[in-house]
Amino acid sequence: MDVQTWTFILVGMSFALYIGIAIWTRAGSTKEFYIAGGDVSPLANGMATAADWMSAASFISMAGLISFMGYDGAVYLMGWTGGYVLLALLLAPYLRKFGKFTVPDFIGDRYYSDIARMVAVICAIIVSFTYVAGQMRGVGIVFSRFLEVPINMGVYIGMALVFFYAVLGGMKGITYTQVAQYCVLIFAFMVPAFFISFQLTDNIIPQLGFGGTLSDGTYLLDKLDQLHVELGFAEYTNGTKSMVDVFAITFALMAGTAGLPHVIVRFFTVPKVKDARISAGWALVFIAILYTTAPAISAFARTNLINTVSNKEYNTMPSWFSNWEKTGLIKYEDKNKDGLIQYVGDSEKNELVIDRDIMVLANPEIANLPNWVIALVAAGGLAAALSTAAGLLLVISATISHDLIKKQIKPDISEKHELMWARIGAGVAVIIAGYFGIHPPGFVAAVVALAFGLAAASFFPAIILGIFDKRMNKEGAIAGMVAGILLMLFYMIKYKFGGFGGGTSSDWWFGISPEGFGTIAMIVNVLVSVIISRFTPKTPIEVQEMVESIRYPRKEE
């Protein structure tokens, strides 16, 4: 069977599974809609958390970035992995013990202020929509290639599916759907890795193949360095970014991870604080499987790509090349009219432009793997994008119905009406997310990195100081969040999207890219928060006692 037939079969089966789970686990109460009833097992929650965490950025885009950026791309690997460890150890157990299942709810109660809650609501919506834009783009890319429909149509199909199981099942439906999606995405990521690792290095384990030798006896990474130098690219194993920017991006991704609302809420779906810790450990194990494999996939894909396209006749390129050309994600221009593809580091001579987001998806085709493997990767990419998109949409939904309507506008709203507003909020969020998927601001991973920067600039200081600094008051928290998010938005709009007069990389403040500026905005947030809290009224005694209590576990937990 051809790739498209296999894709219809595998994607159709996976979609049927997701829809069936959504119907089976339909939420009947706000508790089931928001936190899946609070009775999910630690193992299942760990798997669902891993799927929620490993978005299209992890599955589709991260390996593509590392493949093109080499050493520089490792900042995404280090930042996201380290960030999850930070979240699991430093924040999740305390937030779970506090008992508020949304970040705005925690901030509103911890800082005894509806204004603080409203600022957090706005920040949550900004972060979540920025993040979900990357997921919907990932969905569109997969559909456009493997179902041969326009990217926009692919986004519409993804919107319809997410709308169905997010709005119908809520967190209960999403949790068990994400368990299935994790199984699909990790199988789809690892199978091609096993194939290609054995094909290139005779070692079936990709992590070992990454440091292995090719058939000519040279080490894989040495061969990549040689190919890069010959073609005028920077050496694959040498970085070109400044150490300041590497540190800033890594820390922004780490702090942003620890402030992501859609990941934090997962720790409220288990019965006890102890279960939250256990599920965090399981999630780390499940995440590590993909994250330790990504560098190997990147190197394999880059080697195969260069060997396949560099200095080859355009008219003799394999079918995968023309298939991706149809999507507009590969573009070839024969500048010297010799019929050969000049893929080189010199932008004036280079004739081939490749979207980084296609590397993981195209990798099995480039390596000439069986059609069912190629289709499997498409199903995995969709699972990764849709699982995170659903989690983000639920955060937006809960923020609107619980934190905005119930907590501020209409406190006496019935559970039935709150659930109705939650579903309406999810529906509106799906439509807006689809718009961002059709008009994406950049590569999937780059867009997601901006979302992490926004989370680091706004939520992380408010959460960490709220747990570990009893003196932190509402005035400090509000001023810090506003200063951090506005500074990050200004920098992002100016240097990423050309607003406020625009600017180039040579104009970056302290030499830090927009992806890393969340670190600077976070530091500003902390300084503003601490300084203002020391010159304004002290936190009430009852709030200080509450903060003290969440840091010390009880035996029954």
ABEGO torsion letter per residue (X at the ends): XBAAAAAAAAAAAAAAAAAAAAAAABBABAAAAAAGGGABBAAAAAAAAAAAABBAAAAAAAAAAAAAAEAAAAAAAAAAAAAAAAAAAAAAAAAAAAGBABAAAAAAAAAGBAAAAAAAAAAAAAAAAAAAAAAAAAAAAAAAAAAGBBAAAAAAAAAAAAAAAAAAAEAAAAAAAAAAAAAAAAAAAAAAAAAAAAAAAGBABAAAAAABBBAAGBBAAAAAAAAAAAAGBBBAABBABBAAAAAAAAAAAAAAAAABAAAAAAAAABABAAAAAAAAAAAAAAAAAAAAAAAAAAAAAAAAAAAAABGBBAAABBAAAAAAAAAGABBBBBAAGAGBBBBBABAAABABBBBAAAAAAAAAAAAGBBAAAAAAAAAAAAAAAAAAAAAAAAAAAAAAAAAAAAAAABAABBAAAAAAAAAAAAAAAAAAAAAAAABBAEBAAAAAAAAAAAAAAAAAAAAAAAAABAABBAAAAAAAAAAAAAAAAAAAAAAAAGBGGEEBAAABBGGBBAAAAAAAAAAAAAAAAAAAAAABBBBBAAAAAAAAAAABBBAAX
